[in-house]
Amino acid sequence: MKTCRSILAIFLFLALSGCAAVGPDYRPAPPAVPDKWTDQAQAVPLSPEDAAARVSWWAEFNDPVLSSLVEQAVSNNLDQKIALARIREARARAGIADAGLYPSATAQGSETKRRSSESSGGGSENELWSAGFDASWELDLFGGTRRAMEAAAADVAAAEFNHADVLVSLAAEVAKNYVNLRVYQARLDVAQRNLEIQRQTLQIAQWRSTAGLATDLDVERASYQMQSTSASLPQLSEQARQTENALALLLGQAPGTLSDFLGTTGPVPKVPDQAAEGIPAELLSRRPDIRKAERDLAAQTARIGAATADLYPKISLNGNIGLSALEAGDLFQWKNRTYGFGPSISWNVFDAGAVRSNIEVQKALAQQASLRYQQTVLSALTDVENALASFSRQQERLVHLRSAERSAATADELAAGEYASGLSDITAVLDAEQARFSLEESRVVCEGNIAQAVVGLYKAVGGGWNPDGMALKK
């Protein structure tokens, strides 16, 4: 009868262990987002084909150097390797949490030699041999372990989305630095071409001064303008080298290793006149940082339940079975078996409010996670709006800069011809050269800004990873 009652008690505990877990159940509540973007002057709706291409958006620039850089970064970047290691860590921690739902058993064996005191035990000696198993199983009666498992699973998903976010940022950073490098190289080319024009102007001023047709003032003015342009070359070279080193770091390489591959010049990446941007609601599934923030909130909500379970008693099933004998040869005889089993209960009846304080801590952390989730969504919406506005306005600006550049080039040629013929002074030439140089440089920078805006737009809409395969397509 005693055995039957024990077995009945075990089944009762197993049945109770299926009770609902304490604490709040997580119910995702996506934040409100607008129906459309404010600035869509240069944007077009996103088609399914565009969405698929957005995984490898850098290919839209048709620049094999850029594509190669991104692919190398995906393979070798140390930040993304750290993010992968964090996924492995999260999965291992989830395994630890899952183990709490199952029994644990320990095998043990020992041999002990004892001698008693002569005055109390006659000085006798004896040996005790023992071997056996101890087992215990804490029943998840109030769902604390299940909540911990729920939190761990959400942490794994958050780590995976964090890796995806690293890939999105990585591709964008590689592209941005590459665009900057090409802009610096193009500005160097503009400065060197204008330097040659200014050198010719200086030679004309020197010739006219020697011939008595101009004063030394013309020579000095032409000289300082040429020297001013020359002074910009080292700074542009320095900026280009620093950007090249930044690219090497993103690729997990030592500084200077990309010099031959990148070359000393190259075109600023060209972009289409329009960019596809999708709809605001799509950000909730496309942006990995938003999805990570949502999983962080889910994990923290589950931790409230895990903390709440500490308010209730913990019930365990404990048992052991073994063998014990005074002689090693008698150890495995059936008559020397030992065993014991039965339930145990523990309940923290007084802790000065520590458990309830911990519950409040977890609730506060969940509130913070909820606010971070909302903030991440708002930041994503702002990123897209800013990228669209930049892309649209820079496109308009480029049209005017190109027109002004053509006029400045014509004015420079006319002023140089008139000065060489003695029909005007050097002021008109220097002003025209300075305007031409400034407009050429502004046009190059504007082309870079447009490329940067497109890169920023693709990053803002979560381009650079595959939501279905949780991996970057190469």
Secondary structure as a PSIPRED ss2 file (coil, helix, strand):
# PSIPRED VFORMAT (PSIPRED V4.0)

   1 M C   1.000  0.000  0.000
   2 K H   0.000  1.000  0.000
   3 T H   0.000  1.000  0.000
   4 C H   0.000  1.000  0.000
   5 R H   0.000  1.000  0.000
   6 S H   0.000  1.000  0.000
   7 I H   0.000  1.000  0.000
   8 L H   0.000  1.000  0.000
   9 A H   0.000  1.000  0.000
  10 I H   0.000  1.000  0.000
  11 F H   0.000  1.000  0.000
  12 L H   0.000  1.000  0.000
  13 F H   0.000  1.000  0.000
  14 L H   0.000  1.000  0.000
  15 A H   0.000  1.000  0.000
  16 L H   0.000  1.000  0.000
  17 S C   1.000  0.000  0.000
  18 G C   1.000  0.000  0.000
  19 C C   1.000  0.000  0.000
  20 A C   1.000  0.000  0.000
  21 A C   1.000  0.000  0.000
  22 V C   1.000  0.000  0.000
  23 G C   1.000  0.000  0.000
  24 P C   1.000  0.000  0.000
  25 D C   1.000  0.000  0.000
  26 Y C   1.000  0.000  0.000
  27 R C   1.000  0.000  0.000
  28 P C   1.000  0.000  0.000
  29 A C   1.000  0.000  0.000
  30 P C   1.000  0.000  0.000
  31 P C   1.000  0.000  0.000
  32 A C   1.000  0.000  0.000
  33 V C   1.000  0.000  0.000
  34 P C   1.000  0.000  0.000
  35 D C   1.000  0.000  0.000
  36 K C   1.000  0.000  0.000
  37 W C   1.000  0.000  0.000
  38 T C   1.000  0.000  0.000
  39 D C   1.000  0.000  0.000
  40 Q C   1.000  0.000  0.000
  41 A C   1.000  0.000  0.000
  42 Q C   1.000  0.000  0.000
  43 A E   0.000  0.000  1.000
  44 V E   0.000  0.000  1.000
  45 P C   1.000  0.000  0.000
  46 L C   1.000  0.000  0.000
  47 S C   1.000  0.000  0.000
  48 P H   0.000  1.000  0.000
  49 E H   0.000  1.000  0.000
  50 D H   0.000  1.000  0.000
  51 A H   0.000  1.000  0.000
  52 A H   0.000  1.000  0.000
  53 A H   0.000  1.000  0.000
  54 R H   0.000  1.000  0.000
  55 V H   0.000  1.000  0.000
  56 S H   0.000  1.000  0.000
  57 W H   0.000  1.000  0.000
  58 W H   0.000  1.000  0.000
  59 A H   0.000  1.000  0.000
  60 E H   0.000  1.000  0.000
  61 F H   0.000  1.000  0.000
  62 N C   1.000  0.000  0.000
  63 D C   1.000  0.000  0.000
  64 P H   0.000  1.000  0.000
  65 V H   0.000  1.000  0.000
  66 L H   0.000  1.000  0.000
  67 S H   0.000  1.000  0.000
  68 S H   0.000  1.000  0.000
  69 L H   0.000  1.000  0.000
  70 V H   0.000  1.000  0.000
  71 E H   0.000  1.000  0.000
  72 Q H   0.000  1.000  0.000
  73 A H   0.000  1.000  0.000
  74 V H   0.000  1.000  0.000
  75 S H   0.000  1.000  0.000
  76 N H   0.000  1.000  0.000
  77 N C   1.000  0.000  0.000
  78 L H   0.000  1.000  0.000
  79 D H   0.000  1.000  0.000
  80 Q H   0.000  1.000  0.000
  81 K H   0.000  1.000  0.000
  82 I H   0.000  1.000  0.000
  83 A H   0.000  1.000  0.000
  84 L H   0.000  1.000  0.000
  85 A H   0.000  1.000  0.000
  86 R H   0.000  1.000  0.000
  87 I H   0.000  1.000  0.000
  88 R H   0.000  1.000  0.000
  89 E H   0.000  1.000  0.000
  90 A H   0.000  1.000  0.000
  91 R H   0.000  1.000  0.000
  92 A H   0.000  1.000  0.000
  93 R H   0.000  1.000  0.000
  94 A H   0.000  1.000  0.000
  95 G H   0.000  1.000  0.000
  96 I H   0.000  1.000  0.000
  97 A H   0.000  1.000  0.000
  98 D H   0.000  1.000  0.000
  99 A H   0.000  1.000  0.000
 100 G C   1.000  0.000  0.000
 101 L C   1.000  0.000  0.000
 102 Y C   1.000  0.000  0.000
 103 P C   1.000  0.000  0.000
 104 S E   0.000  0.000  1.000
 105 A E   0.000  0.000  1.000
 106 T E   0.000  0.000  1.000
 107 A E   0.000  0.000  1.000
 108 Q E   0.000  0.000  1.000
 109 G E   0.000  0.000  1.000
 110 S E   0.000  0.000  1.000
 111 E E   0.000  0.000  1.000
 112 T E   0.000  0.000  1.000
 113 K E   0.000  0.000  1.000
 114 R E   0.000  0.000  1.000
 115 R E   0.000  0.000  1.000
 116 S C   1.000  0.000  0.000
 117 S C   1.000  0.000  0.000
 118 E H   0.000  1.000  0.000
 119 S H   0.000  1.000  0.000
 120 S H   0.000  1.000  0.000
 121 G H   0.000  1.000  0.000
 122 G C   1.000  0.000  0.000
 123 G C   1.000  0.000  0.000
 124 S C   1.000  0.000  0.000
 125 E E   0.000  0.000  1.000
 126 N E   0.000  0.000  1.000
 127 E E   0.000  0.000  1.000
 128 L E   0.000  0.000  1.000
 129 W E   0.000  0.000  1.000
 130 S E   0.000  0.000  1.000
 131 A E   0.000  0.000  1.000
 132 G E   0.000  0.000  1.000
 133 F E   0.000  0.000  1.000
 134 D E   0.000  0.000  1.000
 135 A E   0.000  0.000  1.000
 136 S E   0.000  0.000  1.000
 137 W E   0.000  0.000  1.000
 138 E E   0.000  0.000  1.000
 139 L E   0.000  0.000  1.000
 140 D C   1.000  0.000  0.000
 141 L C   1.000  0.000  0.000
 142 F C   1.000  0.000  0.000
 143 G C   1.000  0.000  0.000
 144 G H   0.000  1.000  0.000
 145 T H   0.000  1.000  0.000
 146 R H   0.000  1.000  0.000
 147 R H   0.000  1.000  0.000
 148 A H   0.000  1.000  0.000
 149 M H   0.000  1.000  0.000
 150 E H   0.000  1.000  0.000
 151 A H   0.000  1.000  0.000
 152 A H   0.000  1.000  0.000
 153 A H   0.000  1.000  0.000
 154 A H   0.000  1.000  0.000
 155 D H   0.000  1.000  0.000
 156 V H   0.000  1.000  0.000
 157 A H   0.000  1.000  0.000
 158 A H   0.000  1.000  0.000
 159 A H   0.000  1.000  0.000
 160 E H   0.000  1.000  0.000
 161 F H   0.000  1.000  0.000
 162 N H   0.000  1.000  0.000
 163 H H   0.000  1.000  0.000
 164 A H   0.000  1.000  0.000
 165 D H   0.000  1.000  0.000
 166 V H   0.000  1.000  0.000
 167 L H   0.000  1.000  0.000
 168 V H   0.000  1.000  0.000
 169 S H   0.000  1.000  0.000
 170 L H   0.000  1.000  0.000
 171 A H   0.000  1.000  0.000
 172 A H   0.000  1.000  0.000
 173 E H   0.000  1.000  0.000
 174 V H   0.000  1.000  0.000
 175 A H   0.000  1.000  0.000
 176 K H   0.000  1.000  0.000
 177 N H   0.000  1.000  0.000
 178 Y H   0.000  1.000  0.000
 179 V H   0.000  1.000  0.000
 180 N H   0.000  1.000  0.000
 181 L H   0.000  1.000  0.000
 182 R H   0.000  1.000  0.000
 183 V H   0.000  1.000  0.000
 184 Y H   0.000  1.000  0.000
 185 Q H   0.000  1.000  0.000
 186 A H   0.000  1.000  0.000
 187 R H   0.000  1.000  0.000
 188 L H   0.000  1.000  0.000
 189 D H   0.000  1.000  0.000
 190 V H   0.000  1.000  0.000
 191 A H   0.000  1.000  0.000
 192 Q H   0.000  1.000  0.000
 193 R H   0.000  1.000  0.000
 194 N H   0.000  1.000  0.000
 195 L H   0.000  1.000  0.000
 196 E H   0.000  1.000  0.000
 197 I H   0.000  1.000  0.000
 198 Q H   0.000  1.000  0.000
 199 R H   0.000  1.000  0.000
 200 Q H   0.000  1.000  0.000
 201 T H   0.000  1.000  0.000
 202 L H   0.000  1.000  0.000
 203 Q H   0.000  1.000  0.000
 204 I H   0.000  1.000  0.000
 205 A H   0.000  1.000  0.000
 206 Q H   0.000  1.000  0.000
 207 W H   0.000  1.000  0.000
 208 R H   0.000  1.000  0.000
 209 S H   0.000  1.000  0.000
 210 T H   0.000  1.000  0.000
 211 A C   1.000  0.000  0.000
 212 G C   1.000  0.000  0.000
 213 L C   1.000  0.000  0.000
 214 A C   1.000  0.000  0.000
 215 T C   1.000  0.000  0.000
 216 D H   0.000  1.000  0.000
 217 L H   0.000  1.000  0.000
 218 D H   0.000  1.000  0.000
 219 V H   0.000  1.000  0.000
 220 E H   0.000  1.000  0.000
 221 R H   0.000  1.000  0.000
 222 A H   0.000  1.000  0.000
 223 S H   0.000  1.000  0.000
 224 Y H   0.000  1.000  0.000
 225 Q H   0.000  1.000  0.000
 226 M H   0.000  1.000  0.000
 227 Q H   0.000  1.000  0.000
 228 S H   0.000  1.000  0.000
 229 T H   0.000  1.000  0.000
 230 S H   0.000  1.000  0.000
 231 A H   0.000  1.000  0.000
 232 S H   0.000  1.000  0.000
 233 L H   0.000  1.000  0.000
 234 P H   0.000  1.000  0.000
 235 Q H   0.000  1.000  0.000
 236 L H   0.000  1.000  0.000
 237 S H   0.000  1.000  0.000
 238 E H   0.000  1.000  0.000
 239 Q H   0.000  1.000  0.000
 240 A H   0.000  1.000  0.000
 241 R H   0.000  1.000  0.000
 242 Q H   0.000  1.000  0.000
 243 T H   0.000  1.000  0.000
 244 E H   0.000  1.000  0.000
 245 N H   0.000  1.000  0.000
 246 A H   0.000  1.000  0.000
 247 L H   0.000  1.000  0.000
 248 A H   0.000  1.000  0.000
 249 L H   0.000  1.000  0.000
 250 L H   0.000  1.000  0.000
 251 L C   1.000  0.000  0.000
 252 G C   1.000  0.000  0.000
 253 Q C   1.000  0.000  0.000
 254 A C   1.000  0.000  0.000
 255 P C   1.000  0.000  0.000
 256 G C   1.000  0.000  0.000
 257 T C   1.000  0.000  0.000
 258 L C   1.000  0.000  0.000
 259 S H   0.000  1.000  0.000
 260 D H   0.000  1.000  0.000
 261 F H   0.000  1.000  0.000
 262 L H   0.000  1.000  0.000
 263 G C   1.000  0.000  0.000
 264 T C   1.000  0.000  0.000
 265 T C   1.000  0.000  0.000
 266 G C   1.000  0.000  0.000
 267 P C   1.000  0.000  0.000
 268 V C   1.000  0.000  0.000
 269 P C   1.000  0.000  0.000
 270 K C   1.000  0.000  0.000
 271 V C   1.000  0.000  0.000
 272 P C   1.000  0.000  0.000
 273 D C   1.000  0.000  0.000
 274 Q C   1.000  0.000  0.000
 275 A E   0.000  0.000  1.000
 276 A E   0.000  0.000  1.000
 277 E C   1.000  0.000  0.000
 278 G C   1.000  0.000  0.000
 279 I C   1.000  0.000  0.000
 280 P H   0.000  1.000  0.000
 281 A H   0.000  1.000  0.000
 282 E H   0.000  1.000  0.000
 283 L H   0.000  1.000  0.000
 284 L H   0.000  1.000  0.000
 285 S H   0.000  1.000  0.000
 286 R H   0.000  1.000  0.000
 287 R C   1.000  0.000  0.000
 288 P H   0.000  1.000  0.000
 289 D H   0.000  1.000  0.000
 290 I H   0.000  1.000  0.000
 291 R H   0.000  1.000  0.000
 292 K H   0.000  1.000  0.000
 293 A H   0.000  1.000  0.000
 294 E H   0.000  1.000  0.000
 295 R H   0.000  1.000  0.000
 296 D H   0.000  1.000  0.000
 297 L H   0.000  1.000  0.000
 298 A H   0.000  1.000  0.000
 299 A H   0.000  1.000  0.000
 300 Q H   0.000  1.000  0.000
 301 T H   0.000  1.000  0.000
 302 A H   0.000  1.000  0.000
 303 R H   0.000  1.000  0.000
 304 I H   0.000  1.000  0.000
 305 G H   0.000  1.000  0.000
 306 A H   0.000  1.000  0.000
 307 A H   0.000  1.000  0.000
 308 T H   0.000  1.000  0.000
 309 A H   0.000  1.000  0.000
 310 D H   0.000  1.000  0.000
 311 L H   0.000  1.000  0.000
 312 Y C   1.000  0.000  0.000
 313 P C   1.000  0.000  0.000
 314 K E   0.000  0.000  1.000
 315 I E   0.000  0.000  1.000
 316 S E   0.000  0.000  1.000
 317 L E   0.000  0.000  1.000
 318 N E   0.000  0.000  1.000
 319 G E   0.000  0.000  1.000
 320 N E   0.000  0.000  1.000
 321 I E   0.000  0.000  1.000
 322 G E   0.000  0.000  1.000
 323 L E   0.000  0.000  1.000
 324 S E   0.000  0.000  1.000
 325 A E   0.000  0.000  1.000
 326 L C   1.000  0.000  0.000
 327 E C   1.000  0.000  0.000
 328 A H   0.000  1.000  0.000
 329 G H   0.000  1.000  0.000
 330 D H   0.000  1.000  0.000
 331 L C   1.000  0.000  0.000
 332 F C   1.000  0.000  0.000
 333 Q C   1.000  0.000  0.000
 334 W H   0.000  1.000  0.000
 335 K H   0.000  1.000  0.000
 336 N H   0.000  1.000  0.000
 337 R E   0.000  0.000  1.000
 338 T E   0.000  0.000  1.000
 339 Y E   0.000  0.000  1.000
 340 G E   0.000  0.000  1.000
 341 F E   0.000  0.000  1.000
 342 G E   0.000  0.000  1.000
 343 P E   0.000  0.000  1.000
 344 S E   0.000  0.000  1.000
 345 I E   0.000  0.000  1.000
 346 S E   0.000  0.000  1.000
 347 W C   1.000  0.000  0.000
 348 N C   1.000  0.000  0.000
 349 V C   1.000  0.000  0.000
 350 F C   1.000  0.000  0.000
 351 D C   1.000  0.000  0.000
 352 A C   1.000  0.000  0.000
 353 G C   1.000  0.000  0.000
 354 A H   0.000  1.000  0.000
 355 V H   0.000  1.000  0.000
 356 R H   0.000  1.000  0.000
 357 S H   0.000  1.000  0.000
 358 N H   0.000  1.000  0.000
 359 I H   0.000  1.000  0.000
 360 E H   0.000  1.000  0.000
 361 V H   0.000  1.000  0.000
 362 Q H   0.000  1.000  0.000
 363 K H   0.000  1.000  0.000
 364 A H   0.000  1.000  0.000
 365 L H   0.000  1.000  0.000
 366 A H   0.000  1.000  0.000
 367 Q H   0.000  1.000  0.000
 368 Q H   0.000  1.000  0.000
 369 A H   0.000  1.000  0.000
 370 S H   0.000  1.000  0.000
 371 L H   0.000  1.000  0.000
 372 R H   0.000  1.000  0.000
 373 Y H   0.000  1.000  0.000
 374 Q H   0.000  1.000  0.000
 375 Q H   0.000  1.000  0.000
 376 T H   0.000  1.000  0.000
 377 V H   0.000  1.000  0.000
 378 L H   0.000  1.000  0.000
 379 S H   0.000  1.000  0.000
 380 A H   0.000  1.000  0.000
 381 L H   0.000  1.000  0.000
 382 T H   0.000  1.000  0.000
 383 D H   0.000  1.000  0.000
 384 V H   0.000  1.000  0.000
 385 E H   0.000  1.000  0.000
 386 N H   0.000  1.000  0.000
 387 A H   0.000  1.000  0.000
 388 L H   0.000  1.000  0.000
 389 A H   0.000  1.000  0.000
 390 S H   0.000  1.000  0.000
 391 F H   0.000  1.000  0.000
 392 S H   0.000  1.000  0.000
 393 R H   0.000  1.000  0.000
 394 Q H   0.000  1.000  0.000
 395 Q H   0.000  1.000  0.000
 396 E H   0.000  1.000  0.000
 397 R H   0.000  1.000  0.000
 398 L H   0.000  1.000  0.000
 399 V H   0.000  1.000  0.000
 400 H H   0.000  1.000  0.000
 401 L H   0.000  1.000  0.000
 402 R H   0.000  1.000  0.000
 403 S H   0.000  1.000  0.000
 404 A H   0.000  1.000  0.000
 405 E H   0.000  1.000  0.000
 406 R H   0.000  1.000  0.000
 407 S H   0.000  1.000  0.000
 408 A H   0.000  1.000  0.000
 409 A H   0.000  1.000  0.000
 410 T H   0.000  1.000  0.000
 411 A H   0.000  1.000  0.000
 412 D H   0.000  1.000  0.000
 413 E H   0.000  1.000  0.000
 414 L H   0.000  1.000  0.000
 415 A H   0.000  1.000  0.000
 416 A H   0.000  1.000  0.000
 417 G H   0.000  1.000  0.000
 418 E H   0.000  1.000  0.000
 419 Y H   0.000  1.000  0.000
 420 A H   0.000  1.000  0.000
 421 S C   1.000  0.000  0.000
 422 G C   1.000  0.000  0.000
 423 L C   1.000  0.000  0.000
 424 S C   1.000  0.000  0.000
 425 D C   1.000  0.000  0.000
 426 I H   0.000  1.000  0.000
 427 T H   0.000  1.000  0.000
 428 A H   0.000  1.000  0.000
 429 V H   0.000  1.000  0.000
 430 L H   0.000  1.000  0.000
 431 D H   0.000  1.000  0.000
 432 A H   0.000  1.000  0.000
 433 E H   0.000  1.000  0.000
 434 Q H   0.000  1.000  0.000
 435 A H   0.000  1.000  0.000
 436 R H   0.000  1.000  0.000
 437 F H   0.000  1.000  0.000
 438 S H   0.000  1.000  0.000
 439 L H   0.000  1.000  0.000
 440 E H   0.000  1.000  0.000
 441 E H   0.000  1.000  0.000
 442 S H   0.000  1.000  0.000
 443 R H   0.000  1.000  0.000
 444 V H   0.000  1.000  0.000
 445 V H   0.000  1.000  0.000
 446 C H   0.000  1.000  0.000
 447 E H   0.000  1.000  0.000
 448 G H   0.000  1.000  0.000
 449 N H   0.000  1.000  0.000
 450 I H   0.000  1.000  0.000
 451 A H   0.000  1.000  0.000
 452 Q H   0.000  1.000  0.000
 453 A H   0.000  1.000  0.000
 454 V H   0.000  1.000  0.000
 455 V H   0.000  1.000  0.000
 456 G H   0.000  1.000  0.000
 457 L H   0.000  1.000  0.000
 458 Y H   0.000  1.000  0.000
 459 K H   0.000  1.000  0.000
 460 A H   0.000  1.000  0.000
 461 V C   1.000  0.000  0.000
 462 G C   1.000  0.000  0.000
 463 G C   1.000  0.000  0.000
 464 G C   1.000  0.000  0.000
 465 W C   1.000  0.000  0.000
 466 N E   0.000  0.000  1.000
 467 P C   1.000  0.000  0.000
 468 D C   1.000  0.000  0.000
 469 G C   1.000  0.000  0.000
 470 M C   1.000  0.000  0.000
 471 A E   0.000  0.000  1.000
 472 L C   1.000  0.000  0.000
 473 K C   1.000  0.000  0.000
 474 K C   1.000  0.000  0.000
